[in-house]
Amino acid sequence: MDKPRDHHVENRTGVIQAARLFSNIISPPVMFAVLGLAVALSVLPFWSGFTWALVYGFFVSLAPILLVLYLLKTGRITELHMSNTSERHIPYIAAVIFSAIAYLILDIGSGPDLLKQLTVFNMIELATLGIINIFCLISIHATGIMATLVLVGLIFGWGPALLIVGPFVLAVCWVRLYLKRHTPSQIIAGLLLGAVNVLALSMLGFF
């Protein structure tokens, strides 16, 4: 696979810069922070829902981001998107632990069941990605956006899922391919993994 278009700082201009910015913003931690907020507000009054969404968002989204930034600053990883799969082991393990902490807090504090179910999904998906990562590279962005689409479809309906999240699925896949961060097969594998994990849990009574 060729080097990513945005691998070198001097290349991050114009469309490449815009694509990289989009990829950084529409990333799995951000996707699930927004989804967690929507889920919490759908089942609880505003301030109660917002508070639980903050707890979920901190552990599932912000804490993993801060860890990656720390690893980047200290030289333990070479670049933000971690094209070298060996650099992803610690972030994956930590993200699973953070999700488990979020679940425990939600459980002890009698947080919303739907948000607890979401943390279970996060743990399973991150663990699955971590295992796959040992053997090959897979698109986390594609996994995250497809999981978001299916989750929104199951929780809020397929109309909102297709109208709101659907365009982002296409955009995320295009951007990752354009930046040469992934091959088509890695994108497809990510999409399938995201859908399968959610649907498997739904058959067990989740969502």
Phi, psi and omega in degrees: 000136181295161176296142178303146180300327184261017183298319180261139184303321184294343179272352186275072178224161175058229183296323180297317178296317180296318180294320179294318179298316178300317182294326179287324182283310180272068181246160182309316179300320180291317179306313186281334173296315179294316180296319179299320178296314180298318180295312182298318181288340180282342184241351182226159172302160191309301188292323177294314179296318180297319180297314179293326177295325177295317178299310179300311184297324180297310186282323184275331186245302187291314182301314177298323178296314180298323178296314180299318178297322177295315179297324178293315182294325182271003175081010180282339169232152188268333178205158192304320186274356173050060177298330175282109186299335180294339179279353185268350186300308181298313178302321179295312181299315180296320181296322176296317179296316178300319178295322178295321177296317178301318179298315182298318180295317178297321182290313180295322182272008181057046176289171183299136182301321182296324178288325175296319178298324179294323178291325175298315177301315180303316180298315182294315182294317180294320178296319179296315178298320180298320178292314178300322182300334179297327187256327183200166179273136177224152183282109176293322180299315180294319178299312183296316184287324178290321176299320178298316179301311183291321178297314178298322178297317181288324185271317187249350181113153186283337175300302177301323181299311183288321183285320185267311185272329182310310179300327179290329176300311180297316183295316180299314180298317180297315182297317181295324176288317180300317180286354182061033175281337182213158173271164176305321181294324178291325176293312181299318179299319178296317178299315180296317181298316180300316181290315184296317181298316180293313183295325178296318178292325180296328177289343177266005177100007178279155173059000000 
